[in-house]
Structures are given as C-alpha cells and as structure tokens.
Amino acid sequence: MKFTLFCQNPYAFGILKPIMQNLKERGDKYLWFLTPNLSGKFPFENEPHTFDMEELISFESDAILCPGNEVPHYLRGVKVQIFHGLAGEKKGHFRIRHYFDLYLTQGPYFTRRFNELKQKHQNFEVMETGWPKLDIYGKDAQKYEAEKDQLLKEHAASKMVLYAPTFSPSLTSAPFLVKEIEKLATNKEYLVVIKFHDLMAPKIIAQYKALAAKKENIVFEEEPNIVKFLLMADIMISDTSSVVYEFLLLDKPVITYRNNSEKILWDDQKNYANLTEKVAENLEKDEFRKKRKIVISEYHPYNDGQSASRMLDAVEKYIEENGVPQKRKLPFLRRRKMNKMFKQNRRNFRN
C-alpha cells in the first residue's frame, strides 16, 4: 500500500513520525507532503518528501493521513483524520468539514462524539485507535531522564516546571503571567522551562525571551518536540491548550488559568495570581490525582505504545471493506477553498 503523510504545520511531524516508523516495518511505501510554510523545518530530510502537489497526485496514494483540518478532495486515497490535539472543548474540534472518509479517534470521549456526528452526516466512518504522538508514553517514557537530570544539575534545581500555554489570543494566559512566572523563578529549587506553540505572537515571545535572559533558572526552549518536555517536567502550567491533556495522561499535576473545558479535573485558576503558591501545593499534595484517572480512561486509555499500528490496521480494514476512493465529493464552496488553498490547476484536474 501507499500512504501520504500530509503536513501543514510543524506539529504534524511528531504525530506522524510513529506512523512512518510502522510503515517502514511493514514495508509499505510512503511520501511526506509538505506545504510551503514548512520549507527548512522538515526534520527527516532523508525521507521521501515533496512540496509539489502534482508529484503528490502522481504518487496515487491508497490513504492520506492528516493531523490537520484540510485535505484536497481531488487526491486519490482514503482521507483519514488523525487529529492534532486532545482539546475537545476547542472551537472546531468536532466540526465536520466533509474532507474525511475516516476519523481515527483517541479515546471513548472522542469516539462517542464522532459516532453521534456520523449518524447525522452518514458520509464517514469512525474507529478508535489511540493517538500515535503518545506512543512514546508506552514505549520509552524514560527516554529523556538523563537529560533532565543534567539540566537540573546545571541549574542547581530539584524540580522542572513547564509553562506551555496556547497561542490563541482569546485563550492564552501568556500576556498575563509574565510577572507570575518571574516570581516563580525566585525559588531556585525550580527550573522553569517555557515552551510556546509555533503560532504564538512574536511580541509575547520577545517578552519571555527577555525574561529568560534575565533569570538564570528560566529556559526559553525553541526545540519543536514538546513531548520531550512533557516527559521531563514534574508539573505543567497552561490554560486552554490540548497539551494539558497530553500531560495529564502522564499522571502528573497541571495548573491552568481560565481553562474553558466543560469538565475540569485538575487545578484551574480564574485569576492570574498565586502561581508560586499553587505550584508548591500541587507538587506537595497533588489533590487531583484521582480525578486525573478519569481523564486517562476517557481521553486516551492506551498505554501500550501501539496506536500508530492500530491506525494502519484501521486504514487497511476500511480499504478492504470500501475500496480506495479516487476523490471525495464536496460542496462547491469547499472545493473552491481547496483549489485556492493548494493552488490546484482546475483546467488539468476535474473536481
């Protein structure tokens, strides 16, 4: 079989990497497709990849795996949504855009919601597989322990605190927590690691870089692999970001500010204050441990590191039962959006 790993943003690399590794083991062919904004950012230069839509069309995929929200309707292959996060409360997470034949869900909470939408729309299938980005949790959760120990030693600290807010202007805590983060860093027992989303506003990035330059136990981290820091951190500070769930699945405490989830099962604060006190309280008492178990069972109960493999099995099963579509039917406005977004030459390809 032939697979396309379809990328529109840098976060897709970490999600799709375990799938690529499984494809290698199975002996299947694959091609990474990258949009122009990813030029110079692709971490697997020796792997087959292209920026050229015509080359992708010629590849004639059997399946196209997408962590993003869009995929051209005119491409051959089962169009598979594998998601780019776990924040079901975020606007658009459960929006059906009609690009996808198959939704591969992370856990029961997502599966129930998409099955309800399947009954309404009746133009896609849903299978629960787990999420490949988290396969490392089951396979190699201790991978970065030595690096963590070295960092703590270098900064004479005993605990690593990760600050990972969302970039969304209406949801981010970053503009309001600068002073609180600075105050937190006065406790030399903490090494504060700041990890921002790729789309964070440049002005905010500059503020926190300046803070890191001033405080020796604050590190502004630009490495794209946030999973590395999730695994290393002892506690995380955030807001309404999908990484909250990724961190909770490691069974470690989280503090959020003004999170808008329907059901909050961790320490959430409505005022941008008392961060230092809250970090100490959650590290010492961890009063939300029992509630985290609910998140784990509902959002991602898979701890075997085999979600990527289950995804490929699910795609093969879908193709066995339904075949490989040559293209997908879309309303006119959706087709026009795809043609514009991916600069499709409509004279050469019927859609």
C-alpha positions as CSV (number, residue, x, y, z in Angstrom):
1,M,0.0,0.0,0.0
2,K,1.0,3.6,-0.5
3,F,0.5,6.3,2.2
4,T,0.8,10.1,2.2
5,L,1.8,11.8,5.4
6,F,0.1,15.2,4.9
7,C,1.6,18.1,6.8
8,Q,0.5,21.7,7.0
9,N,2.2,22.7,10.4
10,P,5.3,21.6,12.3
11,Y,3.4,19.9,15.0
12,A,2.4,17.2,12.4
13,F,5.9,15.8,12.4
14,G,5.8,14.4,15.9
15,I,2.3,13.0,15.3
16,L,3.2,11.3,12.1
17,K,6.7,10.0,13.0
18,P,5.5,6.8,14.8
19,I,3.3,6.1,11.7
20,M,6.3,6.5,9.4
21,Q,8.3,4.0,11.6
22,N,5.5,1.5,11.4
23,L,5.2,1.9,7.7
24,K,8.9,1.1,7.4
25,E,8.5,-2.1,9.5
26,R,5.6,-3.2,7.3
27,G,7.3,-2.4,4.0
28,D,4.7,0.0,2.8
29,K,5.6,3.0,0.6
30,Y,5.0,6.5,1.9
31,L,5.5,10.1,0.9
32,W,5.6,13.1,3.1
33,F,3.7,16.1,1.6
34,L,4.7,19.5,3.0
35,T,3.1,22.9,2.4
36,P,5.5,25.8,1.5
37,N,5.5,27.2,5.1
38,L,7.4,24.1,6.2
39,S,10.4,24.8,4.0
40,G,13.5,24.4,6.1
41,K,11.6,22.9,9.0
42,F,11.2,19.3,7.9
43,P,13.3,17.1,10.4
44,F,13.5,14.0,8.2
45,E,15.4,15.3,5.1
46,N,16.5,11.8,4.0
47,E,12.9,10.5,3.9
48,P,10.8,10.7,0.7
49,H,9.0,14.1,0.7
50,T,7.7,16.7,-1.7
51,F,6.3,20.2,-1.7
52,D,4.8,19.6,-5.2
53,M,1.1,18.9,-5.5
54,E,1.5,17.4,-8.9
55,E,4.1,14.9,-7.6
56,L,1.7,14.0,-4.8
57,I,-1.1,13.4,-7.4
58,S,1.2,11.2,-9.4
59,F,2.0,9.2,-6.3
60,E,-1.6,7.9,-6.2
61,S,-1.9,7.2,-2.5
62,D,-4.1,4.5,-1.1
63,A,-4.5,6.5,2.1
64,I,-3.7,10.1,3.2
65,L,-3.1,10.7,6.9
66,C,-3.8,14.2,8.1
67,P,-3.3,15.7,11.5
68,G,-4.7,19.0,10.1
69,N,-8.2,20.1,9.2
70,E,-8.0,20.1,5.4
71,V,-7.0,17.8,2.6
72,P,-7.6,18.2,-1.1
73,H,-10.7,16.4,-2.3
74,Y,-9.3,15.6,-5.7
75,L,-6.4,13.3,-4.4
76,R,-6.7,9.6,-4.7
77,G,-6.9,7.7,-1.4
78,V,-8.8,7.3,1.8
79,K,-8.7,10.7,3.6
80,V,-8.0,10.0,7.2
81,Q,-8.3,12.5,10.1
82,I,-5.9,11.6,12.9
83,F,-6.1,14.9,14.8
84,H,-3.6,17.4,16.1
85,G,-4.6,17.6,19.7
86,L,-6.8,16.3,22.6
87,A,-8.7,19.5,23.5
88,G,-12.3,18.6,22.6
89,E,-13.5,21.9,24.1
90,K,-11.7,23.9,21.5
91,K,-13.8,25.5,18.7
92,G,-13.8,23.4,15.7
93,H,-12.6,20.1,17.2
94,F,-15.9,18.4,16.4
95,R,-16.7,20.4,13.3
96,I,-17.3,18.2,10.3
97,R,-15.8,19.8,7.2
98,H,-16.6,16.9,4.9
99,Y,-13.0,16.3,3.7
100,F,-12.5,13.0,5.5
101,D,-13.7,9.4,4.9
102,L,-12.4,8.0,8.2
103,Y,-11.9,9.5,11.7
104,L,-9.4,7.7,13.9
105,T,-10.2,8.7,17.5
106,Q,-8.0,8.8,20.6
107,G,-10.4,7.5,23.2
108,P,-14.0,6.9,24.3
109,Y,-14.9,10.6,24.8
110,F,-14.0,11.4,21.2
111,T,-15.4,8.2,19.8
112,R,-18.8,8.8,21.2
113,R,-19.0,12.4,19.9
114,F,-17.9,11.4,16.4
115,N,-20.2,8.5,16.2
116,E,-23.1,10.9,17.0
117,L,-21.9,13.1,14.1
118,K,-21.6,10.0,11.9
119,Q,-25.3,9.2,12.4
120,K,-26.1,12.8,11.4
121,H,-23.9,13.1,8.3
122,Q,-23.6,9.5,7.2
123,N,-20.5,10.2,5.0
124,F,-17.6,8.9,7.1
125,E,-16.6,6.1,9.4
126,V,-15.2,6.2,12.9
127,M,-12.7,3.8,14.5
128,E,-11.0,4.2,17.9
129,T,-7.2,3.6,17.8
130,G,-5.4,5.9,20.3
131,W,-3.1,8.7,19.2
132,P,0.4,8.0,17.7
133,K,2.0,11.0,19.2
134,L,1.7,9.4,22.6
135,D,3.1,6.0,21.6
136,I,6.4,7.1,23.3
137,Y,4.5,7.1,26.6
138,G,4.1,3.3,26.4
139,K,7.4,2.5,24.7
140,D,10.0,4.9,26.1
141,A,8.7,7.2,28.8
142,Q,12.2,7.4,30.5
143,K,13.9,8.4,27.3
144,Y,14.9,11.9,28.5
145,E,15.6,11.2,32.2
146,A,19.3,11.6,31.9
147,E,18.9,14.9,30.0
148,K,16.5,16.1,32.7
149,D,18.9,15.2,35.5
150,Q,21.7,17.1,33.7
151,L,19.6,20.2,33.3
152,L,18.5,20.2,36.9
153,K,22.1,19.8,37.9
154,E,23.3,22.6,35.7
155,H,20.7,25.0,37.2
156,A,21.1,23.7,40.8
157,A,17.3,22.9,40.8
158,S,15.3,19.9,42.0
159,K,12.0,20.2,40.1
160,M,11.3,21.1,36.4
161,V,8.2,23.3,35.8
162,L,6.9,23.5,32.3
163,Y,5.0,26.5,31.1
164,A,3.2,25.6,27.8
165,P,0.3,28.0,27.0
166,T,-1.9,28.1,23.9
167,F,-1.2,30.7,21.2
168,S,-4.9,31.5,20.7
169,P,-5.3,35.3,21.6
170,S,-8.7,34.7,23.3
171,L,-7.4,31.8,25.4
172,T,-3.7,32.3,26.1
173,S,-2.5,33.2,29.6
174,A,0.9,34.3,28.4
175,P,0.3,38.1,28.4
176,F,-1.0,37.9,32.0
177,L,1.5,35.6,33.6
178,V,4.9,37.3,32.9
179,K,5.2,38.7,36.5
180,E,3.9,35.4,38.0
181,I,6.5,33.3,36.1
182,E,9.2,35.8,37.2
183,K,8.1,35.5,40.8
184,L,8.0,31.7,40.5
185,A,11.6,31.7,39.3
186,T,12.8,33.4,42.6
187,N,12.5,29.9,44.1
188,K,15.8,28.4,43.0
189,E,14.5,24.9,43.5
190,Y,12.5,25.3,40.3
191,L,13.9,25.2,36.7
192,V,11.2,26.9,34.7
193,V,11.0,25.8,31.0
194,I,9.0,27.9,28.7
195,K,7.7,26.1,25.5
196,F,5.4,28.1,23.2
197,H,3.3,27.0,20.3
198,D,4.7,27.7,16.8
199,L,2.0,30.3,16.2
200,M,2.5,32.3,19.4
201,A,2.5,36.1,18.9
202,P,6.1,37.5,18.3
203,K,5.6,40.2,20.9
204,I,4.9,37.7,23.6
205,I,7.8,35.5,22.5
206,A,10.1,38.5,22.9
207,Q,8.8,39.2,26.4
208,Y,9.5,35.8,27.6
209,K,12.9,35.5,25.9
210,A,13.9,38.7,27.7
211,L,12.7,37.2,31.0
212,A,14.7,34.1,30.4
213,A,17.8,36.2,29.6
214,K,17.3,37.9,33.0
215,K,16.6,34.8,35.1
216,E,19.2,32.0,35.1
217,N,16.7,29.4,36.1
218,I,14.2,30.2,33.3
219,V,14.9,28.5,30.0
220,F,13.1,29.5,26.8
221,E,13.0,26.4,24.7
222,E,12.6,26.5,20.9
223,E,13.0,22.8,20.1
224,P,9.8,21.7,18.3
225,N,9.3,18.4,20.2
226,I,7.1,19.3,23.1
227,V,6.7,15.7,24.1
228,K,10.3,15.7,25.3
229,F,9.5,18.4,27.8
230,L,6.2,16.8,28.8
231,L,8.1,13.7,29.8
232,M,10.7,15.6,31.7
233,A,8.6,18.1,33.6
234,D,7.3,17.4,37.2
235,I,4.4,19.9,36.8
236,M,2.9,21.9,34.0
237,I,1.3,25.4,33.8
238,S,-1.0,26.2,30.9
239,D,-4.5,27.5,30.0
240,T,-6.9,26.1,27.4
241,S,-4.3,24.0,25.4
242,S,-4.5,20.5,24.2
243,V,-1.1,19.8,25.9
244,V,-3.0,19.9,29.2
245,Y,-4.5,16.5,28.3
246,E,-1.2,15.2,27.0
247,F,0.4,16.0,30.3
248,L,-2.4,14.7,32.4
249,L,-2.1,11.3,30.6
250,L,1.4,11.1,32.2
251,D,-0.4,11.2,35.6
252,K,1.3,14.4,36.7
253,P,-0.2,17.6,38.1
254,V,-1.4,20.5,36.0
255,I,-2.3,24.1,36.8
256,T,-4.4,26.0,34.3
257,Y,-5.6,29.6,34.1
258,R,-9.2,30.2,32.9
259,N,-9.5,26.8,31.1
260,N,-12.8,26.6,29.3
261,S,-13.3,22.8,29.4
262,E,-16.8,21.5,30.2
263,K,-15.4,19.3,32.9
264,I,-12.2,20.4,34.7
265,L,-10.5,17.6,36.6
266,W,-7.4,19.5,37.6
267,D,-6.4,22.7,39.4
268,D,-7.8,25.6,37.4
269,Q,-7.5,29.3,38.5
270,K,-9.8,32.1,37.4
271,N,-7.4,34.9,38.4
272,Y,-3.9,35.4,37.1
273,A,-2.3,35.2,40.6
274,N,-0.8,32.9,43.3
275,L,1.1,30.8,40.8
276,T,4.1,30.2,43.2
277,E,1.7,29.0,45.9
278,K,-0.2,26.8,43.6
279,V,2.9,25.1,42.2
280,A,4.1,24.2,45.7
281,E,0.7,23.0,46.7
282,N,0.3,20.7,43.7
283,L,3.7,19.3,44.0
284,E,3.4,18.6,47.7
285,K,-0.3,17.5,48.0
286,D,-1.4,16.5,44.4
287,E,-5.0,16.6,45.4
288,F,-6.3,16.0,41.8
289,R,-4.6,12.6,41.3
290,K,-7.9,10.6,41.5
291,K,-9.6,12.9,39.0
292,R,-6.8,12.5,36.5
293,K,-7.7,8.8,36.2
294,I,-11.0,9.9,34.7
295,V,-9.1,11.9,32.0
296,I,-6.9,9.0,31.2
297,S,-9.7,6.5,30.9
298,E,-11.8,8.8,28.7
299,Y,-9.3,10.7,26.6
300,H,-6.6,8.1,25.9
301,P,-6.7,4.8,27.8
302,Y,-4.0,3.2,25.6
303,N,-0.6,2.8,27.3
304,D,0.9,0.0,25.0
305,G,2.6,2.3,22.5
306,Q,0.7,0.7,19.6
307,S,-1.6,3.4,18.5
308,A,0.2,4.0,15.2
309,S,0.0,0.4,14.4
310,R,-3.7,0.3,15.2
311,M,-4.2,3.3,12.9
312,L,-2.6,1.5,9.9
313,D,-4.7,-1.6,10.7
314,A,-7.8,0.5,10.7
315,V,-7.0,2.0,7.4
316,E,-6.4,-1.4,5.9
317,K,-9.7,-2.6,7.2
318,Y,-11.5,0.4,5.8
319,I,-10.0,-0.2,2.3
320,E,-10.9,-3.9,2.4
321,E,-14.5,-3.0,3.1
322,N,-14.9,0.1,1.0
323,G,-12.0,0.3,-1.5
324,V,-9.9,3.3,-2.4
325,P,-11.8,6.4,-3.4
326,Q,-10.5,8.3,-6.4
327,K,-11.7,11.6,-4.9
328,R,-14.3,12.9,-2.4
329,K,-17.5,14.7,-3.1
330,L,-17.6,18.2,-1.6
331,P,-19.9,21.2,-1.8
332,F,-18.8,23.8,-4.3
333,L,-17.5,26.3,-1.7
334,R,-15.4,23.6,-0.1
335,R,-14.0,22.6,-3.5
336,R,-13.2,26.2,-4.2
337,K,-11.4,26.6,-0.9
338,M,-9.2,23.5,-1.6
339,N,-8.4,24.7,-5.1
340,K,-7.3,28.1,-3.7
341,M,-5.5,26.7,-0.7
342,F,-3.4,24.2,-2.6
343,K,-3.2,26.2,-5.9
344,Q,-4.8,23.4,-7.8
345,N,-4.9,23.9,-11.6
346,R,-8.6,23.2,-12.2
347,R,-8.0,23.0,-16.0
348,N,-5.9,19.9,-15.6
349,F,-8.0,18.1,-12.9
350,R,-11.7,17.6,-12.9
351,N,-13.3,18.1,-9.4
